[in-house]
Amino acid sequence: MHLYAEIAVSFFLVVSGIFGLVGSWGLIRLKSTLQRLHGPTKATTLGVGGALIASMLYFAFVKNSLSFHELLITIFLFLTAPVTANFIAKAFMLHHVREEELPETETEGGWGGYHDPVGAVRHEVSTKKPE
Amino acid sequence: MLSRLFPHPYLTVILAVVWLLLVNKVTPGNVLLGTVFGIIIPLITSPYWPDRPKIGRPFRIAEYVLIVLWDIIVANVVVAWIILFRPQDKIRTAWVTVPLDLTSPEAITVMAGTITMTPGTVSAMLSADGRSVLVHCLDTDDPQATRDQIKSRYERRLKEIFE
């Protein structure tokens, strides 16, 4: 039992290491910023995921105690990673990508980063001091 | 009255469970503290999240999670292959517009997050009227097929869960 558990733990650690390395290599190798965005978001899934599964297996079978922290890390990672990627993409696009280079929205109003939301009211910020 | 006290009942349960998982020990004190957090946090944050999301079929969530996890594993291998072995000029990067049938903000958020977490695609922007999402594909030979796959695999299931 012990041996099988250790083999499984090692397997997931190696998988995690490989994908972490490939994700980082993608950062170096890919040309444009938007392409590079694909590298690390992938490393966070299988790269971190493999290490977390290995950790759960280790505590369950070698240390004989259940640990749920890994599940929480996975959930928090899945909640936060897309937001970061989206912010980086948006910040880069507003500086370096003109809207004409993007495909059509096929709906009204253009892409959200370049226009106000449809139906939104623009509130002018008053600079006058209250009397 | 009850909905004033518990603006987000699901969130209350989730917060209490997350607290118990964080401390990793189930004792009466921890259960009590978790419940207190579960009641106070939704109350304080409810001005920022006024509507209660409608979840039609909660049991479909498990199916959705499994499918997304499987897709993440498959796509990880595909993207790793592209990064390692594909010559730089043969990577066919493309923008894809995915028109949305979903209307609930929570459903659209989950879908955009799913697109980003599955390797090879990143959701970059929403249209100004919130009816379509701009997706950046690392490598695709057929943008139309990518769009159809996102719509049939993720959006259809999210529509069943949320609407």
Interface residues (C-beta under 8 A of the other chain):
Chain A: I18 F19 V22 G23 W25 G26 R29 L30 K31 S32 L34 Q35 L37 H38 G39 T41 K42 T45 L46 G49 S67 F68 H69 L71 L72 F78 L79 A81 P82 V83 A85 N86 A89 K90 M93 L102 P103 E104 T105 E106 T107 E108 G109 G110 W111 G112 G113 Y114 H115 D116 P117 V118 G119
Chain B: V18 L21 L22 N24 I72 I73 A75 N76 V79 A80 I83 L84 Q88 I91 T93 W95 V96 T97 P99 A112 G113 T116 M117 P119 G120 V122 S123 A124 M125 L126 S127 A128 D129 G130 R131 S132 L134 H136 L138
